[in-house]
Amino acid sequence: MTGKDARKGLWIAFFVLPGLAVVFTIILLPLFMSLFNSLFSWNQLLRGDFVGLGNFRKVFATEPYRTRFFNAIGNNLTWFLVTMLVQNSLGLFFGYLLSRRVPGHEFFKRVIFIPVLFSIVAVGFLWGLYLRPNGLFNGFLKLLGAGGLQRAWLGDENLATFSIIAVNIWRWVGFPSLVFLAAIDNVPVECLEAAYLDGAREGTIFRRIILPLIVPSITVITVLTIIGSLNVFEQIFTMTGLDGSPNFSTDTIGTLFYRTAFGSVDSGNPEIGVGSAIGVVIYALTFGASILSIAGLNRKEVEL
């Protein structure tokens, strides 16, 4: 190896090693520690005997963990489906409108992204106040003469999760909107001009040209939606608390993990082994779902 190659290797290491250190410290080390802790029984904060997969069996087969876990998974699935169908569809719609340079598009481009910059804790706290039975939202409905639509938005088991998701969509829709806007703006102009000259309609151009060419951006947004839906925590914590009220209808695996690891669903005592097992499951679900979605969308991109 020449001196030039050695210096090049040192420069590469200089820039790469700090990133690897951050990944190891923040992602890999907690994952391995969670896996290690999940294999032991725990008495408060004292590690006990090796139990193998016993804590995982508790999560999947022992009450009340089993009921709480699958209820939380169902709520996470609801988060993903609603966010994917509503938020990302709206983001694609807004991104497309902004790319068509509608009147005031520069103004709307900035306005739609402003909520993304807000603190998620502040947003959750304020909307928690707004959605109270005597809060601003019900007062606004009454002012509009729609008092019959007033609800206990965070106190109704059938509405609480969807109310929180709606707030999350309001805050985040600007992000996919700008991602899709950037992707649509990068579609080759020659392709669009040729389609217009051939007499293609706007809807046909969107389906046959624009949509296939922005699949990479759709892949990114889909993976981020999966990760966000499986790790949702702060907004639920600030709006309804850690107990997933009312009656666990807003509980997710993030709040279940925290509540179990730092204060049990039954005794109030921390159950680090079971909580670590739930943490490992969160890692596995996030990684597996992300890989599958990337593979599926990449296959779709090749077909197109």
Phi and psi in degrees as GROMACS dihedral restraints (atoms count N, CA, C in turn):
[ dihedral_restraints ]
;  ai    aj    ak    al  type     phi  dphi    fc
    3     4     5     6     1   -76.5    20    10
    4     5     6     7     1   165.3    20    10
    6     7     8     9     1   -62.4    20    10
    7     8     9    10     1   -33.1    20    10
    9    10    11    12     1   -66.0    20    10
   10    11    12    13     1   -42.3    20    10
   12    13    14    15     1   -65.7    20    10
   13    14    15    16     1   -37.2    20    10
   15    16    17    18     1   -65.2    20    10
   16    17    18    19     1   -44.1    20    10
   18    19    20    21     1   -64.2    20    10
   19    20    21    22     1   -38.8    20    10
   21    22    23    24     1   -62.5    20    10
   22    23    24    25     1   -42.0    20    10
   24    25    26    27     1   -63.5    20    10
   25    26    27    28     1   -38.9    20    10
   27    28    29    30     1   -65.3    20    10
   28    29    30    31     1   -39.4    20    10
   30    31    32    33     1   -66.2    20    10
   31    32    33    34     1   -40.5    20    10
   33    34    35    36     1   -61.7    20    10
   34    35    36    37     1   -44.9    20    10
   36    37    38    39     1   -63.1    20    10
   37    38    39    40     1   -37.4    20    10
   39    40    41    42     1   -60.8    20    10
   40    41    42    43     1   -38.1    20    10
   42    43    44    45     1   -88.5    20    10
   43    44    45    46     1   -28.7    20    10
   45    46    47    48     1   -87.0    20    10
   46    47    48    49     1   -40.7    20    10
   48    49    50    51     1   -60.5    20    10
   49    50    51    52     1   -39.9    20    10
   51    52    53    54     1   -60.2    20    10
   52    53    54    55     1   -40.4    20    10
   54    55    56    57     1   -64.0    20    10
   55    56    57    58     1   -42.9    20    10
   57    58    59    60     1   -63.9    20    10
   58    59    60    61     1   -36.6    20    10
   60    61    62    63     1   -64.4    20    10
   61    62    63    64     1   -40.1    20    10
   63    64    65    66     1   -65.5    20    10
   64    65    66    67     1   -45.0    20    10
   66    67    68    69     1   -60.8    20    10
   67    68    69    70     1   -44.0    20    10
   69    70    71    72     1   -64.3    20    10
   70    71    72    73     1   -43.7    20    10
   72    73    74    75     1   -72.1    20    10
   73    74    75    76     1   -40.8    20    10
   75    76    77    78     1   -91.5    20    10
   76    77    78    79     1   -30.1    20    10
   78    79    80    81     1  -111.8    20    10
   79    80    81    82     1   -59.4    20    10
   81    82    83    84     1   -70.9    20    10
   82    83    84    85     1   -44.6    20    10
   84    85    86    87     1   -62.0    20    10
   85    86    87    88     1   -48.0    20    10
   87    88    89    90     1   -60.4    20    10
   88    89    90    91     1   -35.2    20    10
   90    91    92    93     1   -63.4    20    10
   91    92    93    94     1   -48.1    20    10
   93    94    95    96     1   -67.7    20    10
   94    95    96    97     1   -35.4    20    10
   96    97    98    99     1   -66.9    20    10
   97    98    99   100     1   -39.7    20    10
   99   100   101   102     1   -63.0    20    10
  100   101   102   103     1   -44.1    20    10
  102   103   104   105     1   -62.8    20    10
  103   104   105   106     1   -42.9    20    10
  105   106   107   108     1   -62.8    20    10
  106   107   108   109     1   -47.5    20    10
  108   109   110   111     1   -65.7    20    10
  109   110   111   112     1   -29.9    20    10
  111   112   113   114     1   -70.9    20    10
  112   113   114   115     1   -12.7    20    10
  114   115   116   117     1   -92.8    20    10
  115   116   117   118     1     3.8    20    10
  117   118   119   120     1  -126.4    20    10
  118   119   120   121     1   155.5    20    10
  120   121   122   123     1   -83.3    20    10
  121   122   123   124     1   155.6    20    10
  123   124   125   126     1  -134.9    20    10
  124   125   126   127     1   139.0    20    10
  126   127   128   129     1  -113.5    20    10
  127   128   129   130     1    99.9    20    10
  129   130   131   132     1    57.8    20    10
  130   131   132   133     1  -116.5    20    10
  132   133   134   135     1  -101.8    20    10
  133   134   135   136     1    11.0    20    10
  135   136   137   138     1  -102.6    20    10
  136   137   138   139     1   124.1    20    10
  138   139   140   141     1   -73.1    20    10
  139   140   141   142     1   134.7    20    10
  141   142   143   144     1  -107.5    20    10
  142   143   144   145     1  -135.6    20    10
  144   145   146   147     1   -79.9    20    10
  145   146   147   148     1   157.0    20    10
  147   148   149   150     1   -71.8    20    10
  148   149   150   151     1   126.6    20    10
  150   151   152   153     1  -119.8    20    10
  151   152   153   154     1     4.6    20    10
  153   154   155   156     1    62.6    20    10
  154   155   156   157     1  -123.6    20    10
  156   157   158   159     1   -92.6    20    10
  157   158   159   160     1    16.6    20    10
  159   160   161   162     1   -58.6    20    10
  160   161   162   163     1   -40.4    20    10
  162   163   164   165     1   -67.9    20    10
  163   164   165   166     1   -33.8    20    10
  165   166   167   168     1   -68.7    20    10
  166   167   168   169     1   -36.6    20    10
  168   169   170   171     1   -63.6    20    10
  169   170   171   172     1   -36.6    20    10
  171   172   173   174     1   -60.5    20    10
  172   173   174   175     1   -45.8    20    10
  174   175   176   177     1   -61.9    20    10
  175   176   177   178     1   -43.0    20    10
  177   178   179   180     1   -93.8    20    10
  178   179   180   181     1   -17.9    20    10
  180   181   182   183     1  -135.6    20    10
  181   182   183   184     1    -6.1    20    10
  183   184   185   186     1  -114.0    20    10
  184   185   186   187     1   134.8    20    10
  186   187   188   189     1   -81.4    20    10
  187   188   189   190     1   148.2    20    10
  189   190   191   192     1   -88.8    20    10
  190   191   192   193     1     4.0    20    10
  192   193   194   195     1   -61.8    20    10
  193   194   195   196     1   -42.3    20    10
  195   196   197   198     1   -59.5    20    10
  196   197   198   199     1   -50.1    20    10
  198   199   200   201     1   -61.8    20    10
  199   200   201   202     1   -44.6    20    10
  201   202   203   204     1   -65.0    20    10
  202   203   204   205     1   -39.7    20    10
  204   205   206   207     1   -66.6    20    10
  205   206   207   208     1   -49.7    20    10
  207   208   209   210     1   -71.7    20    10
  208   209   210   211     1   -28.2    20    10
  210   211   212   213     1   -64.5    20    10
  211   212   213   214     1   -43.2    20    10
  213   214   215   216     1   -65.7    20    10
  214   215   216   217     1   -41.2    20    10
  216   217   218   219     1   -60.9    20    10
  217   218   219   220     1   -40.9    20    10
  219   220   221   222     1   -60.7    20    10
  220   221   222   223     1   -40.1    20    10
  222   223   224   225     1   -68.0    20    10
  223   224   225   226     1   -38.5    20    10
  225   226   227   228     1   -62.6    20    10
  226   227   228   229     1   -38.8    20    10
  228   229   230   231     1   -64.3    20    10
  229   230   231   232     1   -40.2    20    10
  231   232   233   234     1   -60.7    20    10
  232   233   234   235     1   -43.7    20    10
  234   235   236   237     1   -56.3    20    10
  235   236   237   238     1   -46.3    20    10
  237   238   239   240     1   -65.5    20    10
  238   239   240   241     1   -48.7    20    10
  240   241   242   243     1   -63.1    20    10
  241   242   243   244     1   -46.6    20    10
  243   244   245   246     1   -67.1    20    10
  244   245   246   247     1   -42.4    20    10
  246   247   248   249     1   -64.5    20    10
  247   248   249   250     1   -41.8    20    10
  249   250   251   252     1   -66.6    20    10
  250   251   252   253     1   -44.4    20    10
  252   253   254   255     1   -76.6    20    10
  253   254   255   256     1   -39.7    20    10
  255   256   257   258     1   -93.8    20    10
  256   257   258   259     1   -60.0    20    10
  258   259   260   261     1   -61.9    20    10
  259   260   261   262     1   -49.7    20    10
  261   262   263   264     1   -73.6    20    10
  262   263   264   265     1   -30.1    20    10
  264   265   266   267     1   -67.3    20    10
  265   266   267   268     1   -42.9    20    10
  267   268   269   270     1   -62.5    20    10
  268   269   270   271     1   -40.8    20    10
  270   271   272   273     1   -60.2    20    10
  271   272   273   274     1   -41.9    20    10
  273   274   275   276     1   -65.7    20    10
  274   275   276   277     1   -40.7    20    10
  276   277   278   279     1   -64.5    20    10
  277   278   279   280     1   -48.3    20    10
  279   280   281   282     1   -64.6    20    10
  280   281   282   283     1   -41.7    20    10
  282   283   284   285     1   -60.7    20    10
  283   284   285   286     1   -40.0    20    10
  285   286   287   288     1   -66.8    20    10
  286   287   288   289     1   -44.4    20    10
  288   289   290   291     1   -60.6    20    10
  289   290   291   292     1   -43.8    20    10
  291   292   293   294     1   -65.5    20    10
  292   293   294   295     1   -33.3    20    10
  294   295   296   297     1   -70.0    20    10
  295   296   297   298     1   -22.8    20    10
  297   298   299   300     1   -83.1    20    10
  298   299   300   301     1     4.0    20    10
  300   301   302   303     1    56.5    20    10
  301   302   303   304     1    52.1    20    10
  303   304   305   306     1   -63.9    20    10
  304   305   306   307     1   156.8    20    10
  306   307   308   309     1   -55.5    20    10
  307   308   309   310     1   130.9    20    10
  309   310   311   312     1    78.1    20    10
  310   311   312   313     1    19.3    20    10
  312   313   314   315     1   -63.6    20    10
  313   314   315   316     1   -33.1    20    10
  315   316   317   318     1   -66.0    20    10
  316   317   318   319     1   -39.0    20    10
  318   319   320   321     1   -66.2    20    10
  319   320   321   322     1   -48.9    20    10
  321   322   323   324     1   -65.7    20    10
  322   323   324   325     1   -31.4    20    10
  324   325   326   327     1   -60.6    20    10
  325   326   327   328     1   -38.6    20    10
  327   328   329   330     1   -78.6    20    10
  328   329   330   331     1   -41.6    20    10
  330   331   332   333     1   -62.8    20    10
  331   332   333   334     1   -41.7    20    10
  333   334   335   336     1   -68.5    20    10
  334   335   336   337     1   -22.1    20    10
  336   337   338   339     1   -93.4    20    10
  337   338   339   340     1   -14.2    20    10
  339   340   341   342     1   -57.1    20    10
  340   341   342   343     1   -45.8    20    10
  342   343   344   345     1   -59.8    20    10
  343   344   345   346     1   -26.2    20    10
  345   346   347   348     1   -61.8    20    10
  346   347   348   349     1   -29.1    20    10
  348   349   350   351     1   -80.4    20    10
  349   350   351   352     1   -12.5    20    10
  351   352   353   354     1   -72.8    20    10
  352   353   354   355     1   150.1    20    10
  354   355   356   357     1   -64.7    20    10
  355   356   357   358     1   131.0    20    10
  357   358   359   360     1   -65.4    20    10
  358   359   360   361     1   -31.7    20    10
  360   361   362   363     1   -68.7    20    10
  361   362   363   364     1   -44.1    20    10
  363   364   365   366     1   -63.7    20    10
  364   365   366   367     1   -43.0    20    10
  366   367   368   369     1   -60.6    20    10
  367   368   369   370     1   -46.7    20    10
  369   370   371   372     1   -63.0    20    10
  370   371   372   373     1   -43.2    20    10
  372   373   374   375     1   -64.1    20    10
  373   374   375   376     1   -46.6    20    10
  375   376   377   378     1   -67.2    20    10
  376   377   378   379     1   -44.9    20    10
  378   379   380   381     1   -68.2    20    10
  379   380   381   382     1   -28.2    20    10
  381   382   383   384     1   -61.5    20    10
  382   383   384   385     1   -35.9    20    10
  384   385   386   387     1   -73.1    20    10
  385   386   387   388     1   -42.1    20    10
  387   388   389   390     1   -63.2    20    10
  388   389   390   391     1   -34.1    20    10
  390   391   392   393     1   -92.3    20    10
  391   392   393   394     1     8.4    20    10
  393   394   395   396     1   -66.9    20    10
  394   395   396   397     1   158.1    20    10
  396   397   398   399     1   -54.0    20    10
  397   398   399   400     1   -35.3    20    10
  399   400   401   402     1  -104.4    20    10
  400   401   402   403     1    23.5    20    10
  402   403   404   405     1   -86.5    20    10
  403   404   405   406     1  -175.3    20    10
  405   406   407   408     1   -65.2    20    10
  406   407   408   409     1   -37.4    20    10
  408   409   410   411     1   -66.5    20    10
  409   410   411   412     1   -47.4    20    10
  411   412   413   414     1   -65.2    20    10
  412   413   414   415     1   -35.2    20    10
  414   415   416   417     1   -64.0    20    10
  415   416   417   418     1   -36.9    20    10
  417   418   419   420     1   -67.3    20    10
  418   419   420   421     1   -40.6    20    10
  420   421   422   423     1   -62.1    20    10
  421   422   423   424     1   -40.5    20    10
  423   424   425   426     1   -65.2    20    10
  424   425   426   427     1   -39.0    20    10
  426   427   428   429     1   -63.4    20    10
  427   428   429   430     1   -33.0    20    10
  429   430   431   432     1   -81.9    20    10
  430   431   432   433     1    -1.7    20    10
  432   433   434   435     1    82.0    20    10
  433   434   435   436     1    16.9    20    10
  435   436   437   438     1  -111.8    20    10
  436   437   438   439     1    43.5    20    10
  438   439   440   441     1   -60.5    20    10
  439   440   441   442     1   -24.3    20    10
  441   442   443   444     1   -67.5    20    10
  442   443   444   445     1   -15.2    20    10
  444   445   446   447     1   -90.5    20    10
  445   446   447   448     1    -2.4    20    10
  447   448   449   450     1   -64.3    20    10
  448   449   450   451     1   137.2    20    10
  450   451   452   453     1  -142.9    20    10
  451   452   453   454     1   163.5    20    10
  453   454   455   456     1   -86.3    20    10
  454   455   456   457     1    82.2    20    10
  456   457   458   459     1   -58.8    20    10
  457   458   459   460     1   -35.4    20    10
  459   460   461   462     1  -101.6    20    10
  460   461   462   463     1     1.3    20    10
  462   463   464   465     1  -109.1    20    10
  463   464   465   466     1    -3.7    20    10
  465   466   467   468     1  -101.6    20    10
  466   467   468   469     1   124.0    20    10
  468   469   470   471     1   -57.4    20    10
  469   470   471   472     1   -32.7    20    10
  471   472   473   474     1   -82.0    20    10
  472   473   474   475     1   -14.9    20    10
  474   475   476   477     1  -114.8    20    10
  475   476   477   478     1   -21.5    20    10
  477   478   479   480     1   -59.4    20    10
  478   479   480   481     1   -51.4    20    10
  480   481   482   483     1   -61.6    20    10
  481   482   483   484     1   -44.0    20    10
  483   484   485   486     1   -67.5    20    10
  484   485   486   487     1   -31.5    20    10
  486   487   488   489     1   -66.1    20    10
  487   488   489   490     1   -42.9    20    10
  489   490   491   492     1   -67.3    20    10
  490   491   492   493     1   -40.4    20    10
  492   493   494   495     1   -61.9    20    10
  493   494   495   496     1   -39.8    20    10
  495   496   497   498     1   -61.1    20    10
  496   497   498   499     1   -41.0    20    10
  498   499   500   501     1   -64.1    20    10
  499   500   501   502     1   -41.6    20    10
  501   502   503   504     1   -63.9    20    10
  502   503   504   505     1   -38.8    20    10
  504   505   506   507     1   -64.4    20    10
  505   506   507   508     1   -43.3    20    10
  507   508   509   510     1   -57.2    20    10
  508   509   510   511     1   -39.2    20    10
  510   511   512   513     1   -76.2    20    10
  511   512   513   514     1   -36.9    20    10
  513   514   515   516     1  -102.2    20    10
  514   515   516   517     1   -12.1    20    10
  516   517   518   519     1   -60.6    20    10
  517   518   519   520     1   -24.7    20    10
  519   520   521   522     1   -66.0    20    10
  520   521   522   523     1   -27.6    20    10
  522   523   524   525     1   -68.5    20    10
  523   524   525   526     1   -56.0    20    10
  525   526   527   528     1   -62.9    20    10
  526   527   528   529     1   -28.6    20    10
  528   529   530   531     1   -59.8    20    10
  529   530   531   532     1   -46.8    20    10
  531   532   533   534     1   -73.9    20    10
  532   533   534   535     1   -31.8    20    10
  534   535   536   537     1   -64.1    20    10
  535   536   537   538     1   -46.8    20    10
  537   538   539   540     1   -68.1    20    10
  538   539   540   541     1   -35.0    20    10
  540   541   542   543     1   -60.1    20    10
  541   542   543   544     1   -46.5    20    10
  543   544   545   546     1   -62.6    20    10
  544   545   546   547     1   -40.0    20    10
  546   547   548   549     1   -66.0    20    10
  547   548   549   550     1   -43.3    20    10
  549   550   551   552     1   -67.2    20    10
  550   551   552   553     1   -37.8    20    10
  552   553   554   555     1   -65.5    20    10
  553   554   555   556     1   -21.0    20    10
  555   556   557   558     1   -91.2    20    10
  556   557   558   559     1    -0.7    20    10
  558   559   560   561     1   -66.0    20    10
  559   560   561   562     1   130.1    20    10
  561   562   563   564     1   -54.2    20    10
  562   563   564   565     1   128.1    20    10
  564   565   566   567     1   -61.6    20    10
  565   566   567   568     1   -33.2    20    10
  567   568   569   570     1   -60.5    20    10
  568   569   570   571     1   -38.1    20    10
  570   571   572   573     1   -63.7    20    10
  571   572   573   574     1   -43.8    20    10
  573   574   575   576     1   -68.1    20    10
  574   575   576   577     1   -42.9    20    10
  576   577   578   579     1   -63.1    20    10
  577   578   579   580     1   -40.2    20    10
  579   580   581   582     1   -63.2    20    10
  580   581   582   583     1   -39.6    20    10
  582   583   584   585     1   -66.8    20    10
  583   584   585   586     1   -41.5    20    10
  585   586   587   588     1   -63.8    20    10
  586   587   588   589     1   -40.1    20    10
  588   589   590   591     1   -65.2    20    10
  589   590   591   592     1   -30.5    20    10
  591   592   593   594     1   -80.5    20    10
  592   593   594   595     1    -0.9    20    10
  594   595   596   597     1    85.0    20    10
  595   596   597   598     1    17.2    20    10
  597   598   599   600     1   -70.1    20    10
  598   599   600   601     1   143.2    20    10
  600   601   602   603     1   -80.9    20    10
  601   602   603   604     1   164.4    20    10
  603   604   605   606     1   -59.8    20    10
  604   605   606   607     1   -43.1    20    10
  606   607   608   609     1   -64.2    20    10
  607   608   609   610     1   -39.6    20    10
  609   610   611   612     1   -66.1    20    10
  610   611   612   613     1   -41.6    20    10
  612   613   614   615     1   -62.0    20    10
  613   614   615   616     1   -40.6    20    10
  615   616   617   618     1   -64.5    20    10
  616   617   618   619     1   -45.8    20    10
  618   619   620   621     1   -72.5    20    10
  619   620   621   622     1   -40.5    20    10
  621   622   623   624     1   -93.4    20    10
  622   623   624   625     1   -22.9    20    10
  624   625   626   627     1  -117.6    20    10
  625   626   627   628     1   -58.1    20    10
  627   628   629   630     1   -66.5    20    10
  628   629   630   631     1   -51.3    20    10
  630   631   632   633     1   -58.4    20    10
  631   632   633   634     1   -47.7    20    10
  633   634   635   636     1   -61.1    20    10
  634   635   636   637     1   -32.6    20    10
  636   637   638   639     1   -80.5    20    10
  637   638   639   640     1   -13.9    20    10
  639   640   641   642     1  -106.2    20    10
  640   641   642   643     1    15.3    20    10
  642   643   644   645     1   -56.5    20    10
  643   644   645   646     1   -39.5    20    10
  645   646   647   648     1   -56.8    20    10
  646   647   648   649     1   -40.0    20    10
  648   649   650   651     1   -68.5    20    10
  649   650   651   652     1   -37.4    20    10
  651   652   653   654     1   -63.0    20    10
  652   653   654   655     1   -38.2    20    10
  654   655   656   657     1   -61.0    20    10
  655   656   657   658     1   -46.1    20    10
  657   658   659   660     1   -61.2    20    10
  658   659   660   661     1   -47.1    20    10
  660   661   662   663     1   -64.8    20    10
  661   662   663   664     1   -38.7    20    10
  663   664   665   666     1   -63.4    20    10
  664   665   666   667     1   -45.6    20    10
  666   667   668   669     1   -64.3    20    10
  667   668   669   670     1   -43.0    20    10
  669   670   671   672     1   -64.2    20    10
  670   671   672   673     1   -35.0    20    10
  672   673   674   675     1   -66.4    20    10
  673   674   675   676     1   -42.1    20    10
  675   676   677   678     1   -60.4    20    10
  676   677   678   679     1   -49.1    20    10
  678   679   680   681     1   -62.0    20    10
  679   680   681   682     1   -45.1    20    10
  681   682   683   684     1   -64.9    20    10
  682   683   684   685     1   -38.7    20    10
  684   685   686   687     1   -69.5    20    10
  685   686   687   688     1   -32.9    20    10
  687   688   689   690     1   -82.7    20    10
  688   689   690   691     1   -17.6    20    10
  690   691   692   693     1  -114.4    20    10
  691   692   693   694     1    14.9    20    10
  693   694   695   696     1   -62.7    20    10
  694   695   696   697     1   131.7    20    10
  696   697   698   699     1  -151.1    20    10
  697   698   699   700     1   -57.0    20    10
  699   700   701   702     1   -58.5    20    10
  700   701   702   703     1   -42.9    20    10
  702   703   704   705     1   -67.5    20    10
  703   704   705   706     1   -39.3    20    10
  705   706   707   708     1   -66.9    20    10
  706   707   708   709     1   -42.7    20    10
  708   709   710   711     1   -59.5    20    10
  709   710   711   712     1   -43.4    20    10
  711   712   713   714     1   -78.0    20    10
  712   713   714   715     1   -22.7    20    10
  714   715   716   717     1   -98.8    20    10
  715   716   717   718     1   -35.7    20    10
  717   718   719   720     1  -130.6    20    10
  718   719   720   721     1    -7.5    20    10
  720   721   722   723     1    93.2    20    10
  721   722   723   724     1   176.3    20    10
  723   724   725   726     1   -77.4    20    10
  724   725   726   727     1   -17.3    20    10
  726   727   728   729     1   -83.1    20    10
  727   728   729   730     1     3.2    20    10
  729   730   731   732     1    64.2    20    10
  730   731   732   733     1    31.7    20    10
  732   733   734   735     1   -69.0    20    10
  733   734   735   736     1   155.7    20    10
  735   736   737   738     1   -83.1    20    10
  736   737   738   739     1   133.3    20    10
  738   739   740   741     1    52.7    20    10
  739   740   741   742     1    46.3    20    10
  741   742   743   744     1    62.9    20    10
  742   743   744   745     1    16.3    20    10
  744   745   746   747     1   -73.7    20    10
  745   746   747   748     1   -18.0    20    10
  747   748   749   750     1  -109.6    20    10
  748   749   750   751     1     7.5    20    10
  750   751   752   753     1   -67.5    20    10
  751   752   753   754     1   139.4    20    10
  753   754   755   756     1  -128.9    20    10
  754   755   756   757     1   171.8    20    10
  756   757   758   759     1   -67.1    20    10
  757   758   759   760     1   -22.4    20    10
  759   760   761   762     1   -68.5    20    10
  760   761   762   763     1   -49.0    20    10
  762   763   764   765     1   -69.8    20    10
  763   764   765   766     1   -35.1    20    10
  765   766   767   768     1   -64.3    20    10
  766   767   768   769     1   -42.3    20    10
  768   769   770   771     1   -59.6    20    10
  769   770   771   772     1   -49.2    20    10
  771   772   773   774     1   -62.9    20    10
  772   773   774   775     1   -44.9    20    10
  774   775   776   777     1   -65.9    20    10
  775   776   777   778     1   -36.0    20    10
  777   778   779   780     1   -76.1    20    10
  778   779   780   781     1   -44.7    20    10
  780   781   782   783     1   -70.2    20    10
  781   782   783   784     1   -31.3    20    10
  783   784   785   786     1  -115.2    20    10
  784   785   786   787     1    -1.6    20    10
  786   787   788   789     1  -179.0    20    10
  787   788   789   790     1   107.4    20    10
  789   790   791   792     1   -60.6    20    10
  790   791   792   793     1   154.8    20    10
  792   793   794   795     1   -66.3    20    10
  793   794   795   796     1   -17.8    20    10
  795   796   797   798     1  -110.5    20    10
  796   797   798   799     1   -64.2    20    10
  798   799   800   801     1   -89.1    20    10
  799   800   801   802     1   -14.5    20    10
  801   802   803   804     1    85.6    20    10
  802   803   804   805     1    -4.0    20    10
  804   805   806   807     1   -89.9    20    10
  805   806   807   808     1   147.4    20    10
  807   808   809   810     1   -65.7    20    10
  808   809   810   811     1   137.8    20    10
  810   811   812   813     1  -122.0    20    10
  811   812   813   814     1    83.6    20    10
  813   814   815   816     1   -64.8    20    10
  814   815   816   817     1   -36.9    20    10
  816   817   818   819     1   -63.2    20    10
  817   818   819   820     1   -49.2    20    10
  819   820   821   822     1   -67.9    20    10
  820   821   822   823     1   -41.2    20    10
  822   823   824   825     1   -62.1    20    10
  823   824   825   826     1   -40.0    20    10
  825   826   827   828     1   -64.7    20    10
  826   827   828   829     1   -38.2    20    10
  828   829   830   831     1   -61.5    20    10
  829   830   831   832     1   -42.1    20    10
  831   832   833   834     1   -64.1    20    10
  832   833   834   835     1   -39.1    20    10
  834   835   836   837     1   -61.6    20    10
  835   836   837   838     1   -40.9    20    10
  837   838   839   840     1   -64.0    20    10
  838   839   840   841     1   -40.4    20    10
  840   841   842   843     1   -62.5    20    10
  841   842   843   844     1   -39.4    20    10
  843   844   845   846     1   -61.4    20    10
  844   845   846   847     1   -46.2    20    10
  846   847   848   849     1   -57.7    20    10
  847   848   849   850     1   -48.4    20    10
  849   850   851   852     1   -63.4    20    10
  850   851   852   853     1   -43.9    20    10
  852   853   854   855     1   -64.4    20    10
  853   854   855   856     1   -43.1    20    10
  855   856   857   858     1   -63.0    20    10
  856   857   858   859     1   -47.8    20    10
  858   859   860   861     1   -65.4    20    10
  859   860   861   862     1   -47.9    20    10
  861   862   863   864     1   -63.5    20    10
  862   863   864   865     1   -46.4    20    10
  864   865   866   867     1   -64.6    20    10
  865   866   867   868     1   -37.7    20    10
  867   868   869   870     1   -66.2    20    10
  868   869   870   871     1   -44.1    20    10
  870   871   872   873     1   -63.6    20    10
  871   872   873   874     1   -43.9    20    10
  873   874   875   876     1   -63.8    20    10
  874   875   876   877     1   -41.8    20    10
  876   877   878   879     1   -66.9    20    10
  877   878   879   880     1   -39.9    20    10
  879   880   881   882     1   -63.2    20    10
  880   881   882   883     1   -45.4    20    10
  882   883   884   885     1   -62.9    20    10
  883   884   885   886     1   -43.7    20    10
  885   886   887   888     1   -64.5    20    10
  886   887   888   889     1   -43.7    20    10
  888   889   890   891     1   -72.6    20    10
  889   890   891   892     1   -33.9    20    10
  891   892   893   894     1   -65.6    20    10
  892   893   894   895     1   -38.4    20    10
  894   895   896   897     1   -63.6    20    10
  895   896   897   898     1   -40.8    20    10
  897   898   899   900     1   -63.8    20    10
  898   899   900   901     1   -39.0    20    10
  900   901   902   903     1   -63.3    20    10
  901   902   903   904     1   -40.8    20    10
  903   904   905   906     1   -64.2    20    10
  904   905   906   907     1   -41.2    20    10
  906   907   908   909     1   -63.2    20    10
  907   908   909   910     1   -37.3    20    10
